[in-house]
């Protein structure tokens, strides 16, 4: 994959000014190994840590370029829901539905998946 064909990495600028990769962890690591100094990024602002985890989970479920294992996805969703282990199967099923995610997460996922399908 070249820089021209690599999908943008999605990062959140947190309230303290730090950047957190929401989607593109594997691509960022590969680019670093290749010695690339810059990448195309989409920067969103103000998501909570829970919203970052939810967005990461849903983006990796929705996109075809994901290399995530089911274990990695489960670890991500557990980060979004600290009470995951005590939740019933029905509560877990509801929690992972995109339509039940906060608007900030839904709109980000919809925007990114629309961009991927239109290019």
Phi, psi and omega in degrees: 000137178258170178301326182291330183259352181284126176299151180300147174273141182253125181233153175249129172271112182284169183300332179275003177092349178286156178254137179235127179287122177268317181219126178122017181302315181292320179294320179297319179295319179295318179297321178296317178297327179280353179083014178290136181263341180225154175218154174284131181229149166254124182252123172251164183229144168084010176289145173285168177299321178297316179295323175301313181296317179296316179297317177302312180301308185291323178295320180286335174283329188270341186257150183275349183266011182291141175244017185281143174273165176300326179295319178295319178296319180294321178299321180294315181291329176295327178294329179281332183232091180303337180267014184310314184294335180264359180280147175287165177301322179294318178295320178296316180299320179291322184296326185269000176285130181302323182295344178265357180284158176302153181307319181302321180286313181301313183294321177296312181298316179297318179298312183294316180293325174297316179299319181293324181281339180267358180239000000 
